[in-house]
């Protein structure tokens, strides 16, 4: 055997996981190239940056940094930010670091892309019963996932921030650590309210005895702690708690570029009609999730790691398909978990690839002005994906049920 082969096969243990030097080399190369491809997009300015993010950064600079936290958004032009205060803390920190605002915001998102990739590695390691090779392939896939690259590198959006904590919450729930699940869930929600998409998943696992509600008090405690710096700087508690409520009532469009059931509805409806459909659609989504929970609750089977990943994907996709006013970026959690799902079989890998193709088209519509002008064909594809994942979930449940007799 060559000397280089001996070197590559040398093993080293990191956090209880045994890696070959070749494994580490592969991971480092994937990490470096993933950062490089994002950096190549750093000078691209999205509409969100031009109209919102750059404005918030400028407001922070004009306020002198920390005092920006104490300005109530909307009362004057001094603060127009409509994100939670956790993201405002990030903006203040970047003010003191200094540099190109666009590059700074993108760098934060890229850092959390890496955290997402590392967490997907850990989830895949659980699902594949300790396969380092498959886990590293999942890590590399996240670093080059088109939507992940575009979200941080081109869009300068912060979806990787809340998703990183949501993935950590799911990971620790799979490990049986309920306390950490509720802590990370609160941290995820403190960045963006889209963290609630994993709540149906948690409720179903509670019905199956996997989630222990005695730890639920940790979520409001952690969430309140995240508000303390803003409260100290002078913000009102009720105003901080109403940020997400204001976001919900801000839009009345049935679809915000996510291909779902509302893509089949004509765009000429009056605002009153749209608001009625939004209310009805929200109730119907809750009804559908309730039916899924009711069915799964009475099935006798052992929860496996791949089943929990599939359940999380299915419930998130169901929320996205049934709820109105969904942005194309809201599928970020599901797209990350689909990497784990896809690494387990070629058929599932195809589902992951199709979801990425649909998402890239919708991303491109906003970022680059894609030639795709209608969403209903993509909505049909997303419906097929939802049904296939749901059927797989059913088969897994019945398979485990049969094996257990």
QUIHU-V956677 format. One record per backbone hydrogen bond with DSSP energy under -0.5 kcal/mol. CO is the residue of the C=O (numbers start at 1). NH is the residue of the N-H. E is the energy in kcal/mol with one decimal. If there is no record, write none. Layout:
# QUIHU-V956677
[[CO NH E] [CO NH E]]
This chain:
# QUIHU-V956677
[[2 6 -2.0] [3 7 -2.2] [4 8 -2.6] [5 9 -2.1] [6 10 -0.5] [7 10 -1.1] [8 22 -2.3] [10 21 -1.8] [12 14 -0.5] [12 19 -3.3] [14 17 -1.9] [17 14 -2.7] [17 19 -0.7] [19 12 -3.2] [20 24 -2.0] [21 25 -2.5] [22 26 -2.4] [23 27 -2.5] [24 28 -2.6] [25 29 -2.3] [26 30 -2.4] [27 31 -2.3] [28 32 -2.8] [29 33 -2.8] [30 34 -2.1] [31 35 -2.1] [32 36 -2.2] [33 37 -2.4] [34 38 -1.3] [35 39 -2.5] [36 40 -1.6] [38 41 -1.7] [39 42 -1.5] [41 44 -1.9] [44 46 -0.6] [46 50 -2.4] [47 51 -2.5] [48 52 -2.1] [48 53 -2.0] [49 54 -2.7] [52 56 -2.4] [53 57 -2.2] [54 58 -2.2] [55 59 -2.5] [56 60 -2.0] [57 61 -2.2] [58 62 -2.5] [59 63 -1.8] [60 64 -0.9] [60 65 -2.4] [61 64 -0.7] [64 66 -0.8] [65 68 -1.9] [66 69 -1.9] [67 70 -1.3] [68 71 -1.1] [70 72 -0.6] [72 75 -1.4] [76 74 -0.6] [76 79 -1.1] [79 74 -2.6] [84 87 -0.8] [84 88 -1.1] [85 89 -2.1] [86 90 -1.5] [87 91 -2.0] [88 92 -2.2] [89 93 -2.5] [90 94 -2.3] [91 95 -1.7] [92 96 -1.4] [93 97 -1.6] [94 98 -2.5] [99 101 -0.5] [100 104 -2.6] [101 105 -2.4] [102 106 -2.0] [103 107 -2.2] [104 108 -1.8] [105 109 -1.7] [106 110 -2.4] [107 111 -2.4] [108 112 -1.8] [109 113 -1.7] [110 114 -1.8] [111 115 -1.4] [112 116 -2.5] [113 117 -2.5] [114 118 -2.4] [115 119 -2.3] [116 120 -2.6] [117 121 -1.9] [118 122 -1.8] [119 123 -2.6] [120 124 -2.7] [121 125 -2.2] [122 126 -1.5] [123 127 -2.5] [124 128 -2.7] [125 130 -3.1] [126 129 -1.3] [130 132 -0.9] [131 135 -1.9] [132 136 -2.6] [133 137 -1.9] [134 138 -2.0] [135 139 -2.1] [136 140 -2.7] [137 141 -2.2] [138 142 -2.1] [139 143 -1.8] [140 144 -1.1] [142 145 -1.0] [145 149 -2.7] [146 150 -2.7] [147 151 -2.4] [148 152 -1.6] [149 153 -2.2] [149 154 -0.6] [150 154 -1.1] [150 155 -3.1] [151 157 -2.4] [158 161 -1.4] [158 162 -1.0] [159 163 -2.0] [160 164 -1.9] [161 165 -1.2] [162 166 -2.0] [163 167 -2.9] [164 168 -1.9] [165 169 -2.1] [166 170 -2.3] [167 171 -2.7] [168 172 -2.4] [169 173 -1.9] [170 174 -2.4] [171 175 -1.6] [172 177 -3.1] [173 176 -1.0] [176 178 -1.1] [177 181 -1.6] [178 182 -2.1] [179 183 -1.7] [180 184 -2.9] [181 185 -2.2] [182 186 -1.7] [183 187 -2.0] [184 188 -2.5] [185 189 -2.4] [186 190 -2.0] [187 191 -0.8] [188 191 -0.9] [188 192 -2.0] [190 86 -0.7] [191 84 -0.6] [192 195 -1.4] [193 196 -2.1] [194 197 -1.8] [195 198 -1.7] [196 199 -1.7] [196 200 -0.5] [198 202 -1.9] [199 203 -2.7] [200 204 -2.3] [201 205 -1.9] [202 206 -1.9] [203 207 -2.2] [204 208 -1.3] [205 210 -3.0] [205 211 -0.9] [206 209 -1.5] [211 213 -0.6] [212 215 -1.5] [213 216 -1.8] [215 218 -1.9] [216 219 -1.3] [216 220 -0.7] [217 221 -1.5] [218 222 -2.7] [219 223 -2.6] [220 224 -2.3] [221 225 -2.2] [222 226 -1.8] [223 227 -0.7] [224 227 -1.1] [224 228 -0.7] [225 228 -1.0] [227 231 -2.3] [228 232 -2.8] [229 233 -1.6] [230 235 -2.3] [231 234 -1.3] [236 240 -2.1] [237 241 -2.3] [238 242 -0.8] [240 243 -0.8] [242 246 -2.3] [243 247 -1.4] [244 248 -2.0] [245 249 -1.7] [246 250 -0.7] [247 250 -0.6] [247 251 -0.7] [254 325 -3.0] [254 326 -0.5] [256 328 -0.9] [257 259 -0.6] [258 260 -1.0] [260 263 -2.3] [261 264 -1.3] [262 265 -1.1] [266 269 -0.5] [270 274 -2.3] [271 275 -2.5] [272 276 -1.8] [273 277 -2.2] [274 278 -2.6] [275 279 -2.1] [276 280 -2.4] [277 281 -3.3] [278 282 -2.0] [279 283 -1.8] [280 284 -2.4] [281 285 -2.2] [282 286 -1.9] [283 287 -2.2] [284 288 -2.6] [285 289 -2.5] [286 290 -2.3] [287 291 -2.1] [288 292 -2.1] [289 293 -2.5] [290 294 -2.5] [291 295 -2.2] [292 296 -2.5] [293 297 -2.3] [294 298 -0.9] [295 298 -0.5] [296 299 -1.3] [299 301 -0.9] [304 308 -2.1] [305 309 -2.0] [306 310 -2.5] [307 311 -2.8] [308 312 -2.3] [309 313 -2.3] [310 314 -2.8] [311 315 -2.6] [312 316 -2.0] [313 317 -2.7] [314 318 -2.4] [315 319 -2.1] [316 320 -2.3] [317 321 -2.1] [318 322 -2.3] [319 323 -2.4] [321 261 -1.4] [326 256 -1.5] [326 258 -1.2] [327 330 -1.3] [328 331 -0.8] [329 332 -1.4] [331 335 -2.6] [332 336 -1.8] [333 337 -2.3] [334 338 -2.2] [335 339 -0.6] [336 339 -1.2] [336 340 -0.8] [337 341 -2.4] [338 342 -2.9] [339 343 -1.5] [341 344 -1.1] [342 345 -0.9] [345 349 -1.8] [346 350 -1.6] [347 351 -1.2] [348 352 -2.0] [349 353 -2.2] [350 354 -2.3] [351 355 -2.3] [352 356 -1.9] [353 357 -2.2] [354 358 -2.4] [355 359 -2.4] [356 360 -2.8] [357 361 -1.7] [358 362 -2.0] [359 363 -2.9] [360 364 -2.6] [361 365 -1.6] [362 366 -1.1] [363 366 -0.6] [363 367 -3.0] [364 368 -1.9] [364 369 -1.1] [364 370 -0.7] [371 373 -0.6] [375 379 -2.2] [376 380 -1.8] [377 381 -1.6] [378 382 -2.6] [379 383 -2.0] [380 384 -2.2] [381 385 -2.4] [382 386 -2.5] [383 387 -2.4] [384 388 -2.3] [385 389 -2.6] [386 390 -2.3] [387 391 -2.5] [388 392 -2.3] [389 393 -2.3] [390 394 -2.1] [391 395 -2.6] [392 396 -2.7] [393 397 -2.0] [394 398 -2.4] [395 399 -2.7] [396 400 -2.4] [397 401 -2.0] [398 402 -2.5] [399 403 -2.3] [400 404 -1.7] [402 405 -1.1]]
